[in-house]
Amino acid sequence: MPDFPAGPKAFEICAKFCYDMTVTLNAYNIVAARCAAEYLGMTEDVDQGNLVMKTDAFFNSCILRGWKDSIIALKTTKSILPYSKDLKIVRRCIDSIASRASVDPLNVTWSYTYKKRATAVEVDENWVEIQKKSRVVPKDWWVEDLLELEIDLYKQVILAIKSKERMPIGVIGQAIKAYAVSWLPNSFGSMASDDNAHKCRVLVEAIVSLLPSNEGVCISSSFLLKLLKFAVSVQASDALKEELVKRISLRLNEASAKDLLIPAQSPDTMCYDVGLVQTIVNQFVTRYTHIQDSDYSKNDGKCPEDFVMKPGSWLIVGKLIDRYLAEIARDQKLPRSSFIELAQSIPKSARPVHDRLYKAVDVFLKEHPSLDKTERKEICALIDVGS
């Protein structure tokens, strides 16, 4: 039977059942056994108490009532598609996981993985037991166990958790970040092959689609910029990159110059994608100016659109971009026009002193010795204005 859905072990379970031999079912084989029984027509119409009924009963009464068993069973469904989906096994596993993840932490009585809770004081074994009994279950208790799921299943589970509207948005943000850290490559070099690049692109696209709809909320600019670097590296869609740029611009004041060093891609000869950073800065400045001119003053000092505008943010961004300019100034392929445009995009009010810009200009001039007198004067003029 070349199209048999669940492999020889599942067939063996069916055969043993037919001969009244002992069959051991667990989270690892229940899905395969259920699909195989369906394929072989082992229903109640044929014989009362047949394998379809038995596996369904075990699945509903045992597997779906267990947190880790539901996750294990869900993982096994992927190799038995589309049977596991058609029999609604995938959906039932997801519903079970999402429901348990969404319960009040005070009602969590089952075991789960939570490595973050270990502390130095738990070295003594007796003290560990005392700590376990008195420990409060954290809101993100479920995050680590779901890291085992591949992205297609993980996405469905997170969407199911979101739909229940009982999970704090901050916890969902933490979960998505933890998943990205766990699954994204450690370096861009590991995506050299087309297959790896494709997998990473699918992963990044799914992660971005799961981010909380409130732009920037609970998601750091550093993490968003990391996603953007991967998106650029794997040639993700323009729409996805635009979404990340928008989110980053809302929290630009929290970024570092290193975060903004986005590697340029071929055929660009520059070291870094300065144009992308220029777009981020432009959006930040536009939002800030708009808030200062209208919305901010009319909204009792509250910033709309989840725009992170803490005291001093304007000056922080000015310093940030000047530090970034000093970094990219070392690139001998950096066009003079790009350097000037980015430097001029920071308004005077965000740059009351020019110390950091002076350093950036100095580096640029040293790294571009071929500039003529007029071009050098144009660069130096950046620190003359408002000094």
C-alpha positions in Angstrom: 0.0 0.0 0.0 2.2 2.8 -1.3 -0.3 5.5 -0.1 -0.7 4.2 3.4 -0.7 7.3 5.6 1.2 6.4 8.7 4.1 4.0 8.0 4.8 0.4 9.1 4.6 1.0 12.8 1.0 2.3 12.5 0.1 -0.7 10.3 1.6 -3.0 13.0 -0.7 -1.4 15.6 -3.7 -2.1 13.4 -2.6 -5.7 12.8 -2.1 -6.4 16.5 -5.5 -4.9 17.3 -7.1 -7.2 14.7 -5.5 -10.2 16.4 -6.4 -9.1 19.9 -2.8 -8.5 20.8 -1.8 -5.8 23.3 -1.4 -2.4 21.7 0.4 0.5 23.5 -0.8 3.9 22.6 0.9 7.2 23.5 1.4 10.7 22.4 4.0 9.7 19.8 1.9 7.1 17.9 -1.7 8.0 18.6 -2.1 10.2 15.5 -0.5 7.7 13.2 -2.7 4.9 14.6 -5.9 7.0 14.3 -5.1 7.9 10.7 -4.2 4.3 9.8 -7.4 3.0 11.3 -9.4 5.5 9.3 -7.6 4.6 6.1 -8.3 0.9 6.7 -11.9 1.5 7.5 -11.8 0.2 11.1 -15.0 1.8 12.1 -18.1 0.9 14.2 -19.9 0.0 11.0 -17.6 -2.9 10.6 -17.3 -4.0 14.2 -18.3 -2.5 17.6 -15.4 -1.2 19.6 -13.2 -0.9 16.5 -9.9 0.9 16.4 -11.2 4.2 15.2 -13.4 4.5 18.2 -10.7 3.3 20.5 -8.1 5.7 19.3 -10.6 8.6 19.3 -11.5 7.8 22.9 -7.8 7.6 24.0 -7.0 10.8 22.1 -9.8 12.8 23.6 -9.6 11.5 27.2 -5.8 11.3 27.6 -3.8 13.1 25.0 -5.8 16.3 24.8 -6.0 16.5 28.5 -2.2 16.7 28.8 -0.2 19.8 28.0 3.0 18.2 26.7 1.2 15.2 25.2 -0.9 17.6 23.1 2.3 19.3 21.8 4.0 16.0 21.0 0.9 14.8 19.2 0.7 18.0 17.2 4.3 17.6 16.1 3.5 14.2 14.7 0.6 15.4 12.6 3.0 17.0 10.1 4.3 13.7 8.6 0.7 12.4 8.2 -0.9 15.3 6.3 -3.4 15.7 4.9 -5.0 12.8 6.8 -4.4 14.4 10.2 -5.8 17.7 9.0 -8.9 16.1 7.4 -9.7 14.2 10.6 -9.4 17.5 12.5 -6.6 16.2 14.7 -4.4 19.2 14.0 -7.2 21.6 15.0 -8.1 19.7 18.1 -4.4 19.6 19.3 -4.1 23.4 18.6 -7.3 24.1 20.5 -6.2 22.1 23.4 -2.8 23.8 23.6 -4.2 27.3 23.1 -6.9 26.7 25.8 -4.3 25.5 28.4 -1.9 28.3 27.5 -4.7 30.8 28.1 -5.8 29.6 31.6 -5.1 31.7 34.6 -1.6 30.8 35.8 -3.0 30.2 39.3 -4.8 27.2 37.8 -1.8 25.6 36.1 -1.2 22.3 37.8 0.6 20.4 35.1 4.4 20.2 34.4 6.0 22.6 31.9 9.5 23.7 30.9 10.7 27.0 32.4 14.5 27.2 32.5 14.4 30.9 33.4 13.1 30.2 36.9 16.3 28.5 38.1 18.2 30.6 40.7 21.5 30.3 42.6 19.6 29.7 45.8 18.2 26.4 44.4 21.5 24.6 44.6 20.4 22.8 47.7 18.0 20.0 46.7 15.8 20.3 49.7 15.5 24.0 49.1 14.5 23.3 45.5 11.5 21.3 46.7 10.4 24.1 49.0 10.8 26.6 46.2 8.8 24.5 43.8 5.9 24.2 46.2 5.7 27.9 46.9 6.6 29.2 43.4 4.1 31.3 41.6 3.5 30.2 38.0 4.7 32.9 35.6 2.4 34.2 32.9 4.9 33.0 30.2 5.1 29.5 31.6 4.0 28.0 28.2 6.5 29.8 26.0 9.5 27.4 26.1 7.5 24.2 25.4 6.1 25.7 22.2 9.6 26.3 20.9 9.6 22.7 19.7 7.0 23.4 17.0 8.0 24.2 13.5 6.9 27.6 12.2 3.7 26.5 10.4 2.3 24.8 13.5 3.6 27.4 15.9 1.9 30.2 13.9 -1.4 28.4 14.1 -1.0 27.9 17.9 -0.2 31.6 18.5 -3.1 32.7 16.4 -5.4 30.5 18.4 -4.0 31.9 21.7 -4.5 35.4 20.3 -8.1 34.6 19.3 -9.0 33.8 22.9 -8.1 37.3 24.0 -7.0 36.2 27.4 -3.2 36.4 27.0 -1.4 39.7 27.7 0.0 41.2 24.5 3.4 41.6 26.2 3.6 37.8 26.9 2.8 37.0 23.3 5.5 39.4 22.2 8.0 37.7 24.5 7.0 34.3 23.1 7.5 35.4 19.5 10.9 36.9 20.3 11.9 33.6 22.1 10.9 31.6 19.1 12.8 33.8 16.7 15.9 33.6 18.8 15.6 29.8 19.0 15.0 29.2 15.2 16.8 32.0 13.3 20.4 31.3 12.3 23.2 32.7 14.4 24.8 34.4 11.4 23.8 35.4 7.9 26.6 33.2 6.5 24.6 30.1 7.4 22.0 31.1 4.8 24.4 30.7 1.8 22.3 28.0 0.1 19.0 28.9 -1.6 17.2 26.3 0.5 18.4 27.8 3.8 17.6 31.3 2.5 14.1 30.1 1.6 13.5 28.5 5.0 14.7 31.7 6.7 12.5 33.9 4.6 9.4 31.8 5.4 10.4 32.0 9.1 10.9 35.8 9.1 7.6 36.4 7.2 5.7 34.2 9.7 7.3 35.9 12.7 6.5 39.4 11.4 2.9 38.4 10.7 2.5 37.3 14.3 3.9 40.5 15.9 1.3 42.4 18.0 -0.8 44.7 15.8 0.0 47.6 18.1 3.2 48.8 16.3 6.2 48.5 18.4 4.5 47.5 21.6 6.5 45.0 23.7 8.9 44.5 20.8 12.3 46.1 21.2 13.8 48.1 18.3 16.9 45.9 18.6 14.9 42.8 17.9 13.0 44.4 15.1 16.2 45.6 13.5 17.5 42.0 13.7 14.5 40.8 11.8 15.0 43.6 9.3 18.6 42.4 8.7 17.4 38.9 8.1 14.6 40.2 5.8 17.1 42.1 3.7 19.5 39.2 3.6 16.9 36.7 2.3 15.3 39.2 0.0 11.9 39.2 1.7 9.1 41.1 0.1 9.1 44.9 0.1 5.8 44.9 2.0 7.4 43.0 4.9 10.4 45.3 5.0 8.2 48.3 5.0 6.2 46.9 7.9 9.4 46.4 9.9 10.7 49.9 9.0 7.4 51.4 10.2 7.7 49.5 13.5 11.3 50.4 14.0 10.6 54.1 13.4 8.2 54.1 16.3 11.0 53.0 18.6 14.1 54.5 17.0 15.1 56.2 20.2 15.7 52.8 21.8 18.1 51.5 19.1 21.9 51.6 19.1 24.3 52.5 16.3 25.3 48.9 16.0 21.7 47.8 15.6 21.4 50.1 12.6 24.3 48.6 10.7 22.3 46.7 8.2 24.5 44.9 5.7 24.0 46.0 2.1 23.2 43.4 -0.5 24.6 42.8 -4.0 24.9 44.6 -6.4 25.3 47.5 -3.9 29.0 48.1 -3.3 28.5 49.8 0.1 29.1 48.0 3.4 25.7 49.0 4.8 22.2 49.8 3.6 22.2 53.5 4.4 19.1 54.1 2.3 17.0 51.9 4.6 18.2 53.7 7.7 17.4 57.0 6.0 13.8 55.8 5.5 13.6 54.9 9.1 14.9 58.3 10.2 12.6 60.1 7.9 9.5 58.3 9.3 10.6 59.0 12.8 11.1 62.7 12.2 7.8 63.0 10.3 5.9 61.4 13.2 7.7 63.4 15.8 7.1 66.7 14.0 3.5 65.8 13.4 3.0 65.0 17.1 4.7 68.2 18.2 2.7 70.3 15.8 -0.8 68.9 16.5 -1.7 65.5 18.0 0.6 65.6 21.0 -0.7 69.0 22.3 -4.3 68.1 21.7 -4.1 64.7 23.4 -3.2 65.7 26.9 0.5 64.9 26.2 -0.2 61.4 25.1 1.5 60.1 22.0 -0.8 58.4 19.4 0.0 55.2 17.4 2.0 53.7 20.3 4.8 56.1 19.4 7.6 55.7 22.0 8.4 59.3 22.9 10.1 59.4 26.3 11.7 62.6 27.7 14.8 63.3 25.7 13.9 60.9 22.9 14.5 63.7 20.3 18.0 64.3 21.5 18.7 60.6 21.8 17.9 60.0 18.2 20.1 63.0 17.2 23.1 61.4 19.1 22.2 58.0 17.7 22.4 59.1 14.1 25.6 61.0 14.6 27.1 57.8 16.1 25.8 55.9 13.1 27.3 58.4 10.7 30.7 57.9 12.4 30.4 54.2 11.8 29.4 54.3 8.2 31.9 57.1 7.4 34.6 54.4 7.4 33.1 52.9 4.3 35.1 54.2 1.3 32.2 53.3 -1.0 29.8 55.5 0.9 28.6 58.3 -1.5 29.1 61.8 -0.3 25.4 62.5 -1.0 24.2 59.7 1.2 26.3 60.9 4.1 25.1 64.5 3.7 21.4 63.6 3.3 21.4 61.5 6.5 23.3 64.2 8.5 20.8 66.9 7.3 17.8 64.8 8.1 18.3 65.5 11.9 16.8 68.9 12.7 18.8 71.4 14.7 16.7 70.9 17.8 17.8 67.3 18.0 21.5 68.3 17.7 22.2 71.2 20.1 25.9 70.3 20.0 27.9 69.0 17.0 30.7 67.0 18.8 29.6 63.6 17.5 28.8 64.9 14.0 32.3 66.6 14.0 33.8 63.1 14.7 31.7 61.6 11.9 32.8 64.3 9.4 36.4 63.9 10.5 36.3 60.2 9.8 34.6 60.7 6.5 37.2 63.1 5.3 40.1 60.8 6.3 38.5 57.8 4.6 37.7 59.8 1.4 41.0 61.6 0.6 40.1 61.9 -3.1 37.5 64.6 -2.4 38.2 67.9 -4.1 38.1 71.2 -2.2 34.5 71.9 -3.1 33.3 68.5 -1.9 35.3 68.7 1.3 33.8 72.2 2.0 30.3 70.7 1.4 31.0 68.0 4.0 32.4 70.5 6.5 29.4 72.8 6.1 27.4 70.2 8.0 29.0 71.2 11.3 29.0 74.9 10.5 25.2 75.3 10.5 23.9 76.2 14.0 27.3 76.0 15.7 
